[in-house]
Amino acid sequence: MAHTTVPVTTEVEKTDAPAAGTAKENRRKQEWPERAVRKTARFLYDKRRPFAPLYAVSAMAASGGLLSVPADGWKTAAAMGVGMATTTGIWAKWDGRPLPKYKRKLPTRRDMVWAAAASTTGSGLVTAMAATGGPQFGDSSYPGLLTAWTVVFGRYWWKRNRTAPADVPALTDQMLLWNQYVSAKGPDSILPGAELVDVVTTDYGWTGTIVLPRGKGNTWQKAASAAGDIAGVYDLGVQDVMVEPVIGGSARKATIAVFTKHPLRDTVSFPGPQVLDDKTGWASVGTFYDGAPTHYAFWGPDSGPKHSVVYGTTDGGKSRFVDMLLSIERHHPDIVSWVCDPQSGQSLPRWQHNAVDWFAHSAQEGLEMLHAARGVMYERSARYSRMKWTDDKSRELIGRDNFIVGDPDPLLSITVEEAHRVLALPGAVPLVLELVAMARKCGIKFRFVFQGPKASYYGSEDKSTDIRELLHSGNVVIFRTASTTSDTIALNGWDVRPSQLPKYWPDGSKTAGLGYLNGPDDRQAQFRGYFVEDVVHWATTGETTVIEATSVKAAGKVYATRAERAEARLHGEELPLPETENTTATGEARPKAVEAVEKVMTESMTATAQTGEDILTYLEERGEPAPRALISRDLNVPVGVIGNALTRLKRKGRVVALGSGVWAHPDHTEYDTSSIGEAA
């Protein structure tokens, strides 16, 4: 019998549904005040930079009102003013470390003046309001004063921080030209397959990062050597395109800067001798094209004094640059300056009368100055070898192998202008070679100034090339030169063209001080030295530091009688140099003195050659590049000696410099230098 299923129907009570969208609208009405507050807060935060003066004046008014309630609230306001002044001073002295991305916005002298004025007047207003009952809107002059403060200082703030919108059409043209002529594959391409990324427009043009494809020879050096061709693509001068390695980055990457308006056209005034940092031994001596400070090393905290060489043709700016360095030295209590100017003081006239410890007016006297330095070197060396001192583990030791500025002796800095005239004298080359190779441990640094880096300027002997290599291990400063043949000599391994630097700017003003500095920054970028407006001021203020008493006798007769010769010159007389064991009264070198110097240098150079072979073996066995400091540590050889040996090996093609102080065996160059630097 079949069964039939009967469906069951259940009735559900119906209710009236709310009108469509009513609940959503109710939620919106309930959340509206909260959303409005959030949007307003976001807007005020996003506009914090342009609204900063308004926020500041509002905070001043509120602070004045709140601090007027307690009877002694004005004291708190005054203390806040002192804090603001201190903060302003710290900001003015900040050099951008450890936040390098802010270096471009570091304060100028004008910024410091305005900041000091704003903090002083602002804190004064707050203190006055706190002492007299607050802002008193409508009943006093404070509202007007606050408004005036906002207008005056706000106008400067808005002008300084305004940013121009990116030029989109120009940016497009940059990429089109790059893709069509630089990176396109083909026989006429400049850098086939090279990418241009991170392009940013600047006040002076634009910058970007070049990324070369993987492969043999595709390093930043290849991009740097193509800077002239790239300048042609953009219809610019050779000096208007800068290519340098990315510090700490891949060897395949390079930073490119293109100038449509040169950023170094305006000079920056010399801030004063305080630019020398006693902890690092570095001094800020100018600015790079991107606004970062350019550093010159007087000494290193662990490696002693740094030798220097300055190149530049007439009107290049080298003598004024030396003026700045001497200004720094004169105002440091632990630096003694000796100066030789063979042109009777014409190159550095402001330093010849009691401004330095010793000023030599001739090449012959300059040679005697070098012999005196040799005497000081050996006196200090003997004294340091038996010196008692305590290391960081409180152990008493005898004999010190490094130099510490001011402990116990001052650094002796010897500047030789027109150095080729001194090096041309008999016996000068072996003497100078001995000094530049050995004097740093005894606290003596040399600064040689030449018209250019030609080998003939260093003398006619075989050892002249060794002098140049040792000097180049420190600071190499090169301004505009007169010959293209010097471009690759002065800065070996750098793809820069000092001879192509312009002599005049488009407005007719001189470019003196524009050049390159191979120093502690290790940047292949144009810089411009500070402009010393008043050399006389720096040469006549401060105190003249002299060498220590224990070295006076070792310096010899010519040093001891320097004051007498200087006094005679003021009266138009020229006293002859006293005859010494090194030279005759006519300035001729004695044969025995020359032979003694050459013997010492032969032994020194033999030791340097052995160090070079040890380095080569170390790099080959290591199998990968290594920083100079790591090589020094593993071989237990001073960093300065390692640097000199590496320079000699590089000249012979036996090692390769990868940048950032990293060196490699020729068979081990395909490495990312950033990871190597971090590991060291």
C-alpha positions as CSV (number, residue, x, y, z in Angstrom):
1,M,0.0,0.0,0.0
2,A,1.5,3.3,-1.0
3,H,2.0,6.1,1.4
4,T,1.5,9.7,0.4
5,T,3.6,12.4,2.1
6,V,1.6,15.6,2.9
7,P,3.8,18.8,3.0
8,V,3.5,20.8,6.2
9,T,3.3,24.5,5.9
10,T,4.6,26.7,8.8
11,E,3.4,30.3,9.0
12,V,6.0,32.9,10.1
13,E,4.9,36.2,11.6
14,K,6.0,39.0,9.3
15,T,7.5,42.2,10.6
16,D,8.0,45.4,8.8
17,A,11.6,45.7,7.5
18,P,13.4,49.0,8.0
19,A,13.7,51.2,5.0
20,A,16.7,50.5,2.8
21,G,19.9,52.3,3.9
22,T,18.4,53.6,7.2
23,A,20.8,51.6,9.5
24,K,23.8,52.6,7.4
25,E,22.8,56.2,7.5
26,N,22.3,56.0,11.3
27,R,25.8,54.5,11.7
28,R,27.2,57.3,9.6
29,K,25.5,59.9,11.7
30,Q,26.8,58.3,14.9
31,E,30.4,58.0,13.5
32,W,30.5,61.4,11.8
33,P,32.1,63.4,14.6
34,E,34.8,60.8,15.1
35,R,35.6,60.6,11.4
36,A,35.8,64.4,11.2
37,V,38.3,64.5,14.1
38,R,40.4,61.8,12.5
39,K,40.4,63.6,9.1
40,T,41.3,66.9,10.7
41,A,44.1,65.3,12.7
42,R,45.5,63.6,9.6
43,F,45.3,66.9,7.7
44,L,47.1,68.8,10.4
45,Y,49.8,66.1,10.6
46,D,50.3,65.9,6.8
47,K,50.7,69.7,6.8
48,R,52.9,69.8,9.8
49,R,55.8,71.3,7.8
50,P,54.1,74.3,6.2
51,F,52.0,74.9,9.3
52,A,55.0,74.7,11.7
53,P,55.1,78.5,12.3
54,L,51.4,78.5,13.2
55,Y,51.9,75.5,15.5
56,A,54.8,77.3,17.1
57,V,52.9,80.6,17.8
58,S,50.0,78.6,19.1
59,A,52.3,76.8,21.5
60,M,53.8,80.1,22.6
61,A,50.4,81.6,23.4
62,A,49.3,78.5,25.2
63,S,52.5,78.3,27.2
64,G,52.4,82.0,28.1
65,G,48.8,81.5,29.4
66,L,49.5,78.4,31.4
67,L,52.7,79.6,33.0
68,S,51.0,82.9,34.0
69,V,48.9,81.0,36.5
70,P,51.6,80.2,39.1
71,A,53.4,83.2,40.6
72,D,56.9,82.0,39.5
73,G,55.8,80.6,36.1
74,W,58.0,83.1,34.3
75,K,61.0,81.2,35.7
76,T,59.9,78.0,34.0
77,A,59.5,80.0,30.8
78,A,63.0,81.4,31.1
79,A,64.4,77.9,31.6
80,M,62.5,76.7,28.5
81,G,64.1,79.6,26.6
82,V,67.6,78.5,27.6
83,G,66.7,74.9,26.5
84,M,65.5,76.2,23.1
85,A,68.8,78.2,22.7
86,T,70.9,75.1,23.6
87,T,68.9,72.9,21.1
88,T,69.4,75.5,18.4
89,G,73.2,75.5,19.1
90,I,73.4,71.7,18.9
91,W,71.4,71.8,15.6
92,A,73.8,74.4,14.2
93,K,76.8,72.2,15.0
94,W,75.3,68.9,13.8
95,D,77.2,67.4,10.8
96,G,74.5,65.0,9.7
97,R,75.8,61.8,11.4
98,P,74.4,59.2,11.8
99,L,71.5,60.3,9.6
100,P,73.2,61.1,6.2
101,K,69.9,61.6,4.4
102,Y,69.5,64.9,6.3
103,K,72.9,66.3,5.3
104,R,71.4,68.2,2.3
105,K,69.2,70.2,4.8
106,L,71.9,71.1,7.3
107,P,71.8,74.7,8.4
108,T,73.7,77.4,6.6
109,R,75.0,80.4,8.4
110,R,71.9,82.3,7.4
111,D,69.7,79.5,8.9
112,M,71.6,79.7,12.2
113,V,71.1,83.5,12.4
114,W,67.3,83.2,11.8
115,A,67.0,80.2,14.2
116,A,68.8,82.0,16.9
117,A,66.6,85.1,16.4
118,A,63.4,83.0,16.4
119,S,64.2,81.1,19.5
120,T,65.4,84.2,21.4
121,T,62.4,86.4,20.6
122,G,59.9,83.5,21.0
123,S,61.2,82.6,24.4
124,G,61.3,86.3,25.4
125,L,57.6,86.6,24.4
126,V,56.6,83.5,26.4
127,T,58.5,84.7,29.5
128,A,56.9,88.2,29.2
129,M,53.4,86.7,29.0
130,A,54.0,84.4,31.9
131,A,55.1,87.3,34.0
132,T,52.3,89.7,33.1
133,G,49.2,87.5,33.1
134,G,49.1,85.6,29.8
135,P,48.3,86.6,26.2
136,Q,45.4,88.9,27.3
137,F,43.7,88.8,23.9
138,G,42.0,92.2,23.2
139,D,43.6,93.9,26.2
140,S,47.3,94.0,25.4
141,S,49.9,94.1,22.6
142,Y,50.7,90.4,22.9
143,P,48.3,89.3,20.1
144,G,49.9,91.8,17.7
145,L,53.4,90.7,18.7
146,L,52.6,87.1,18.2
147,T,51.1,87.8,14.8
148,A,54.2,89.8,13.8
149,W,56.4,87.0,15.0
150,T,54.5,84.5,12.8
151,V,54.7,86.7,9.7
152,V,58.5,87.5,10.1
153,F,59.8,84.0,10.9
154,G,57.0,82.1,9.1
155,R,58.0,83.9,5.8
156,Y,61.6,82.7,6.1
157,W,60.5,79.2,7.1
158,W,58.1,78.8,4.1
159,K,60.7,80.2,1.7
160,R,63.4,77.8,2.9
161,N,61.2,74.7,2.8
162,R,59.3,75.2,-0.4
163,T,59.7,72.4,-2.9
164,A,59.2,72.7,-6.6
165,P,57.0,70.0,-8.2
166,A,58.8,67.4,-10.2
167,D,59.2,68.3,-13.9
168,V,57.4,65.3,-15.4
169,P,58.2,66.2,-19.1
170,A,61.9,66.6,-18.2
171,L,61.9,63.4,-16.3
172,T,60.4,61.6,-19.3
173,D,63.0,63.1,-21.6
174,Q,65.7,61.8,-19.3
175,M,64.5,58.3,-19.6
176,L,63.8,58.5,-23.3
177,L,67.3,59.7,-24.1
178,W,68.8,57.1,-21.7
179,N,66.9,54.2,-23.3
180,Q,67.6,55.4,-26.8
181,Y,71.3,56.3,-26.7
182,V,72.8,55.0,-23.5
183,S,71.4,51.6,-22.7
184,A,70.0,50.4,-26.0
185,K,71.7,47.3,-27.4
186,G,73.8,47.9,-30.5
187,P,77.3,49.0,-31.6
188,D,76.7,52.7,-30.9
189,S,75.3,52.1,-27.4
190,I,77.3,53.7,-24.5
191,L,76.3,51.2,-21.7
192,P,74.3,48.4,-23.2
193,G,71.7,47.0,-20.9
194,A,72.4,49.6,-18.1
195,E,69.3,50.6,-16.1
196,L,68.6,54.1,-14.8
197,V,66.6,53.9,-11.6
198,D,65.7,56.1,-8.6
199,V,65.7,59.3,-10.7
200,V,65.1,62.4,-8.6
201,T,64.9,66.0,-9.8
202,T,67.0,68.4,-7.8
203,D,67.6,72.2,-7.6
204,Y,70.7,71.7,-9.8
205,G,69.4,69.1,-12.3
206,W,68.7,65.4,-11.5
207,T,70.3,62.3,-9.9
208,G,69.8,58.6,-10.3
209,T,71.4,55.2,-9.9
210,I,73.0,53.3,-12.8
211,V,72.7,49.5,-12.5
212,L,74.9,47.6,-15.0
213,P,74.0,44.0,-16.1
214,R,76.0,41.2,-14.6
215,G,79.1,40.3,-16.5
216,K,82.8,40.8,-16.8
217,G,83.9,44.4,-16.7
218,N,80.4,45.7,-15.8
219,T,81.4,47.8,-12.7
220,W,80.9,51.4,-11.7
221,Q,84.3,52.2,-13.3
222,K,82.8,51.5,-16.7
223,A,80.0,53.9,-16.0
224,A,82.4,56.5,-14.7
225,S,84.6,56.3,-17.8
226,A,81.4,56.9,-20.0
227,A,80.5,60.2,-18.2
228,G,81.7,62.3,-21.1
229,D,79.6,60.3,-23.6
230,I,76.6,60.6,-21.4
231,A,77.1,64.3,-21.1
232,G,77.0,64.5,-24.9
233,V,73.7,62.6,-25.0
234,Y,72.1,65.3,-22.8
235,D,73.9,68.2,-24.6
236,L,75.9,69.2,-21.5
237,G,79.6,69.8,-20.8
238,V,81.9,67.1,-19.5
239,Q,82.1,68.8,-16.1
240,D,78.2,68.7,-15.8
241,V,78.0,64.9,-15.4
242,M,79.3,63.2,-12.2
243,V,79.5,59.4,-11.8
244,E,80.7,57.9,-8.6
245,P,80.3,54.5,-6.8
246,V,77.5,53.8,-4.5
247,I,79.3,53.7,-1.1
248,G,78.9,50.3,0.5
249,G,76.8,49.1,-2.4
250,S,77.2,46.6,-5.3
251,A,80.2,47.2,-7.6
252,R,77.6,47.1,-10.5
253,K,75.9,50.3,-9.2
254,A,76.9,53.9,-9.7
255,T,75.4,57.2,-8.7
256,I,75.0,59.7,-11.5
257,A,74.4,63.4,-11.0
258,V,73.6,65.7,-14.0
259,F,73.9,69.4,-13.6
260,T,71.7,71.8,-15.5
261,K,72.9,74.5,-13.1
262,H,76.1,73.9,-11.2
263,P,75.5,73.5,-7.5
264,L,79.0,74.7,-6.5
265,R,78.8,78.1,-8.3
266,D,78.2,79.9,-5.0
267,T,81.1,79.9,-2.5
268,V,80.6,78.9,1.1
269,S,82.6,80.9,3.7
270,F,85.1,79.2,5.9
271,P,83.3,78.6,9.3
272,G,86.5,78.7,11.3
273,P,89.2,76.4,12.8
274,Q,86.6,74.5,14.8
275,V,85.9,72.4,11.7
276,L,88.7,70.1,12.9
277,D,87.4,67.1,14.9
278,D,90.0,66.1,17.5
279,K,88.5,62.6,17.8
280,T,88.8,61.7,14.2
281,G,91.5,64.0,13.0
282,W,89.2,65.1,10.1
283,A,88.3,68.6,9.2
284,S,85.4,69.8,7.0
285,V,87.2,71.8,4.2
286,G,84.4,72.3,1.7
287,T,81.2,70.8,0.3
288,F,80.4,68.2,-2.4
289,Y,77.9,69.0,-5.1
290,D,75.1,67.4,-3.1
291,G,75.7,69.6,0.0
292,A,77.6,66.9,2.0
293,P,80.7,68.1,3.8
294,T,84.1,67.3,2.2
295,H,86.7,66.1,4.8
296,Y,90.4,66.4,4.9
297,A,92.4,64.1,7.3
298,F,95.1,65.7,9.4
299,W,95.5,62.4,11.2
300,G,93.8,59.2,11.8
301,P,92.9,58.0,15.4
302,D,94.8,54.7,14.8
303,S,97.2,55.5,12.0
304,G,98.9,58.8,12.9
305,P,99.3,61.8,10.6
306,K,98.2,61.8,7.0
307,H,100.5,63.1,4.3
308,S,99.0,65.3,1.6
309,V,99.6,66.5,-1.9
310,V,97.8,69.5,-3.5
311,Y,97.7,70.0,-7.3
312,G,96.4,72.9,-9.3
313,T,97.3,75.3,-12.0
314,T,97.2,79.1,-11.8
315,D,93.9,80.5,-10.3
316,G,92.9,76.9,-9.5
317,G,92.6,77.8,-5.8
318,K,95.4,75.7,-4.3
319,S,97.2,78.5,-2.4
320,R,93.9,79.7,-0.8
321,F,93.1,76.1,0.1
322,V,96.5,75.9,1.9
323,D,95.6,79.2,3.6
324,M,92.6,77.5,5.1
325,L,94.6,74.4,6.3
326,L,97.2,76.7,7.9
327,S,94.4,78.7,9.6
328,I,93.1,75.4,11.1
329,E,96.6,74.4,12.3
330,R,97.5,77.8,13.8
331,H,94.4,77.7,16.1
332,H,95.1,74.1,17.3
333,P,97.3,73.9,20.4
334,D,98.8,70.6,19.4
335,I,99.8,71.4,15.8
336,V,103.1,73.0,14.8
337,S,103.3,74.5,11.3
338,W,106.5,74.8,9.2
339,V,106.2,76.4,5.8
340,C,108.5,76.6,2.8
341,D,107.6,79.1,0.0
342,P,110.5,79.2,-2.5
343,Q,109.0,82.3,-4.1
344,S,110.2,84.4,-1.2
345,G,106.8,84.2,0.4
346,Q,104.7,85.3,-2.5
347,S,102.4,82.2,-2.6
348,L,101.6,82.4,1.2
349,P,102.5,85.9,2.2
350,R,100.3,86.1,5.3
351,W,102.2,83.4,7.1
352,Q,105.8,84.6,6.9
353,H,105.9,86.9,9.9
354,N,105.4,85.0,13.2
355,A,102.3,83.2,12.0
356,V,104.0,79.8,11.9
357,D,106.9,78.3,13.9
358,W,109.2,78.4,10.8
359,F,108.8,80.0,7.4
360,A,111.5,79.3,4.8
361,H,111.8,81.8,2.0
362,S,114.0,79.8,-0.4
363,A,114.4,76.3,-1.8
364,Q,117.7,75.9,-0.1
365,E,116.2,76.8,3.3
366,G,113.4,74.4,2.5
367,L,115.9,71.6,2.1
368,E,117.4,72.5,5.5
369,M,113.9,72.4,6.9
370,L,113.6,68.8,5.7
371,H,116.9,67.9,7.3
372,A,115.7,69.5,10.5
373,A,112.5,67.4,10.3
374,R,114.7,64.3,9.9
375,G,116.5,65.3,13.1
376,V,113.2,65.7,15.0
377,M,112.0,62.4,13.6
378,Y,115.0,60.4,14.9
379,E,115.0,62.2,18.3
380,R,111.3,61.4,18.7
381,S,111.8,57.8,17.5
382,A,114.5,57.1,20.0
383,R,112.4,58.7,22.8
384,Y,109.2,56.8,21.9
385,S,111.1,53.5,21.7
386,R,111.8,53.7,25.5
387,M,108.6,55.5,26.5
388,K,106.6,53.9,29.4
389,W,102.9,53.7,28.9
390,T,99.8,51.8,30.1
391,D,97.5,50.0,27.6
392,D,93.7,49.6,27.8
393,K,94.2,46.5,30.0
394,S,96.2,48.5,32.6
395,R,99.4,46.8,31.6
396,E,102.6,48.9,31.9
397,L,104.6,48.6,28.6
398,I,107.8,50.1,27.3
399,G,108.0,51.4,23.7
400,R,105.2,52.9,21.7
401,D,104.8,52.2,18.0
402,N,102.2,54.9,17.2
403,F,101.8,58.6,17.5
404,I,99.1,60.3,19.6
405,V,98.5,64.0,18.9
406,G,99.5,66.0,22.0
407,D,100.7,63.0,23.9
408,P,103.4,64.0,24.6
409,D,104.4,66.0,21.5
410,P,102.5,68.2,19.0
411,L,101.9,67.1,15.4
412,L,104.5,68.7,13.1
413,S,102.9,69.7,9.8
414,I,105.3,70.8,7.1
415,T,103.9,72.6,4.0
416,V,106.2,72.9,0.9
417,E,104.8,75.3,-1.8
418,E,106.3,74.9,-5.3
419,A,107.7,71.6,-4.0
420,H,109.4,70.8,-7.4
421,R,112.0,73.5,-6.7
422,V,113.1,71.8,-3.5
423,L,113.0,68.3,-5.0
424,A,115.3,69.5,-7.8
425,L,118.1,70.2,-5.3
426,P,120.9,67.6,-4.9
427,G,120.1,65.0,-2.2
428,A,116.4,66.1,-1.8
429,V,114.8,63.1,-3.4
430,P,116.3,60.4,-1.1
431,L,115.8,62.6,1.9
432,V,112.1,63.2,1.1
433,L,111.5,59.5,0.4
434,E,113.0,58.7,3.8
435,L,110.8,61.2,5.5
436,V,107.5,60.4,3.9
437,A,108.1,56.7,4.5
438,M,109.1,56.9,8.2
439,A,108.0,60.2,9.7
440,R,104.3,59.5,10.4
441,K,105.0,57.2,13.4
442,C,106.9,60.2,14.9
443,G,104.1,62.7,14.4
444,I,105.3,64.5,11.3
445,K,103.1,65.0,8.2
446,F,104.1,66.6,4.9
447,R,102.0,68.6,2.5
448,F,103.5,69.1,-0.9
449,V,102.0,71.6,-3.4
450,F,102.6,71.3,-7.1
451,Q,101.3,72.9,-10.4
452,G,100.5,69.3,-11.6
453,P,101.1,65.6,-11.0
454,K,103.8,65.1,-13.6
455,A,106.6,62.8,-12.7
456,S,109.2,65.5,-13.5
457,Y,107.9,67.6,-10.6
458,Y,109.1,65.0,-8.2
459,G,112.7,65.0,-9.3
460,S,114.7,63.2,-12.0
461,E,115.7,60.2,-9.9
462,D,114.1,56.7,-9.9
463,K,112.8,57.1,-6.3
464,S,110.7,60.1,-7.3
465,T,107.8,57.8,-8.3
466,D,108.0,56.2,-4.8
467,I,107.5,59.6,-3.2
468,R,104.4,60.3,-5.2
469,E,102.9,56.9,-4.3
470,L,103.5,57.4,-0.6
471,L,102.1,60.9,-0.6
472,H,99.0,59.7,-2.5
473,S,98.3,57.2,0.3
474,G,97.0,60.2,2.3
475,N,95.0,63.2,1.0
476,V,95.1,64.0,-2.7
477,V,93.6,67.4,-3.5
478,I,93.5,68.3,-7.2
479,F,92.0,71.5,-8.6
480,R,91.9,72.5,-12.3
481,T,95.0,71.4,-14.2
482,A,96.4,72.5,-17.5
483,S,96.9,69.2,-19.2
484,T,94.7,66.3,-20.0
485,T,97.7,63.9,-19.5
486,S,97.5,64.6,-15.8
487,D,93.9,63.4,-15.4
488,T,94.9,59.8,-14.9
489,I,98.1,60.4,-13.0
490,A,97.0,62.4,-10.0
491,L,94.1,60.2,-9.0
492,N,95.1,56.7,-10.1
493,G,92.0,54.5,-10.6
494,W,89.6,57.5,-10.5
495,D,87.7,58.4,-13.7
496,V,87.7,62.1,-13.3
497,R,88.9,64.9,-15.5
498,P,90.4,67.8,-13.5
499,S,91.7,69.4,-16.8
500,Q,88.0,69.7,-17.9
501,L,86.9,71.8,-14.9
502,P,85.8,75.2,-16.1
503,K,88.0,78.3,-15.5
504,Y,85.0,80.6,-15.3
505,W,81.3,80.3,-14.5
506,P,78.9,81.5,-17.1
507,D,78.6,84.9,-15.3
508,G,82.4,85.4,-15.6
509,S,83.3,84.7,-12.0
510,K,86.3,82.4,-11.3
511,T,85.8,78.7,-10.3
512,A,88.8,78.8,-7.8
513,G,88.4,76.0,-5.2
514,L,86.6,73.6,-7.5
515,G,88.2,70.2,-7.7
516,Y,88.4,66.7,-6.3
517,L,89.6,65.4,-2.9
518,N,90.7,61.8,-2.5
519,G,90.5,61.6,1.3
520,P,88.6,60.0,4.1
521,D,85.2,60.4,2.3
522,D,86.4,58.3,-0.6
523,R,84.1,60.0,-3.0
524,Q,84.8,60.6,-6.7
525,A,82.7,63.7,-6.7
526,Q,83.4,67.4,-7.3
527,F,83.8,69.6,-4.3
528,R,84.5,73.2,-3.6
529,G,86.7,74.4,-0.8
530,Y,85.5,76.9,1.7
531,F,86.3,80.5,0.9
532,V,88.6,82.2,3.5
533,E,87.4,85.8,3.4
534,D,90.0,87.2,5.8
535,V,93.3,85.2,5.9
536,V,94.9,88.0,7.9
537,H,92.5,87.5,10.8
538,W,93.3,83.8,11.1
539,A,97.0,84.4,10.7
540,T,97.2,87.1,13.4
541,T,94.9,85.6,16.0
542,G,95.6,82.6,18.2
543,E,99.0,81.5,19.3
544,T,102.0,80.1,17.4
545,T,102.8,76.6,18.6
546,V,106.5,75.5,18.6
547,I,108.1,72.1,18.7
548,E,108.9,70.5,22.0
549,A,112.1,71.5,23.9
550,T,113.6,68.0,23.6
551,S,113.6,68.3,19.8
552,V,115.0,71.8,19.4
553,K,118.6,70.7,19.4
554,A,117.9,67.9,17.0
555,A,116.3,70.4,14.6
556,G,119.7,72.0,14.1
557,K,121.3,75.4,13.6
558,V,119.1,76.6,10.8
559,Y,116.0,76.1,12.9
560,A,117.7,77.8,15.9
561,T,118.5,80.9,13.9
562,R,115.2,81.3,12.0
563,A,114.0,84.3,14.1
564,E,117.2,86.2,13.3
565,R,116.7,85.7,9.5
566,A,113.1,86.7,9.8
567,E,113.9,89.9,11.7
568,A,116.6,90.8,9.1
569,R,114.2,90.4,6.3
570,L,111.9,93.0,7.9
571,H,114.8,95.5,7.5
572,G,115.6,94.5,3.9
573,E,118.5,92.3,4.7
574,E,119.2,88.6,3.7
575,L,121.3,86.7,6.2
576,P,123.0,83.6,4.8
577,L,122.1,80.2,6.0
578,P,124.5,78.7,8.6
579,E,126.8,76.0,7.3
580,T,125.7,72.5,8.6
581,E,126.7,68.9,8.3
582,N,124.1,68.4,5.6
583,T,124.8,71.4,3.3
584,T,127.4,74.0,2.7
585,A,126.8,77.7,3.2
586,T,125.8,77.9,-0.5
587,G,123.1,75.2,-0.1
588,E,125.0,72.3,-1.8
589,A,124.4,68.9,-0.3
590,R,127.4,67.1,1.3
591,P,128.1,63.7,-0.3
592,K,128.1,61.9,3.1
593,A,124.7,63.2,4.0
594,V,123.2,62.0,0.7
595,E,124.8,58.5,1.1
596,A,123.4,58.1,4.6
597,V,119.9,59.0,3.5
598,E,120.1,56.7,0.5
599,K,121.2,53.8,2.7
600,V,118.3,54.2,5.1
601,M,115.8,54.3,2.2
602,T,117.2,51.2,0.4
603,E,116.5,49.3,3.6
604,S,113.0,50.8,4.0
605,M,112.0,50.1,0.4
606,T,113.2,46.4,0.7
607,A,110.9,46.0,3.7
608,T,108.0,47.6,1.8
609,A,108.5,45.1,-1.1
610,Q,108.4,42.2,1.3
611,T,105.1,43.5,2.8
612,G,103.6,43.7,-0.8
613,E,104.4,40.0,-1.4
614,D,102.8,39.0,2.0
615,I,99.6,41.0,1.0
616,L,99.5,39.3,-2.4
617,T,99.8,35.8,-0.9
618,Y,97.2,36.7,1.7
619,L,94.6,37.9,-0.9
620,E,95.2,34.9,-3.1
621,E,94.8,32.4,-0.2
622,R,91.7,34.2,1.1
623,G,89.9,33.8,-2.2
624,E,87.8,37.0,-1.9
625,P,88.4,40.7,-1.5
626,A,89.3,42.2,1.9
627,P,89.2,45.7,3.5
628,R,92.6,47.4,4.2
629,A,91.9,47.3,7.9
630,L,91.3,43.6,7.9
631,I,94.5,42.9,6.0
632,S,96.4,45.1,8.5
633,R,94.9,43.1,11.4
634,D,95.6,39.7,10.0
635,L,99.1,40.4,8.9
636,N,99.9,42.4,12.0
637,V,101.3,45.3,10.0
638,P,100.3,49.0,10.5
639,V,97.5,50.3,8.2
640,G,99.8,53.0,6.7
641,V,102.4,50.4,5.6
642,I,99.6,48.2,4.2
643,G,98.2,51.2,2.3
644,N,101.6,52.1,0.8
645,A,102.3,48.5,-0.3
646,L,98.8,48.2,-1.8
647,T,99.4,51.4,-3.9
648,R,102.6,49.9,-5.3
649,L,100.9,46.6,-6.1
650,K,98.0,48.4,-7.8
651,R,100.4,50.4,-10.0
652,K,101.9,47.1,-11.1
653,G,98.5,45.6,-11.8
654,R,98.9,42.9,-9.1
655,V,95.9,43.9,-7.0
656,V,92.5,45.6,-7.8
657,A,90.9,48.4,-5.8
658,L,87.1,47.8,-5.6
659,G,86.3,51.1,-3.8
660,S,85.4,51.9,-0.2
661,G,88.9,50.7,0.9
662,V,88.3,47.1,-0.3
663,W,91.1,45.3,-2.3
664,A,91.2,42.1,-4.2
665,H,93.5,39.7,-6.1
666,P,92.9,40.1,-9.8
667,D,91.3,36.6,-9.9
668,H,88.7,37.5,-7.2
669,T,86.9,40.7,-8.2
670,E,83.4,39.4,-8.7
671,Y,82.0,40.2,-5.2
672,D,79.5,42.5,-3.7
673,T,81.6,45.0,-1.6
674,S,78.7,45.9,0.7
675,S,78.7,42.5,2.4
676,I,82.5,42.6,2.7
677,G,82.4,46.0,4.4
678,E,79.8,44.8,6.8
679,A,81.8,41.7,7.6
680,A,84.9,43.7,8.4
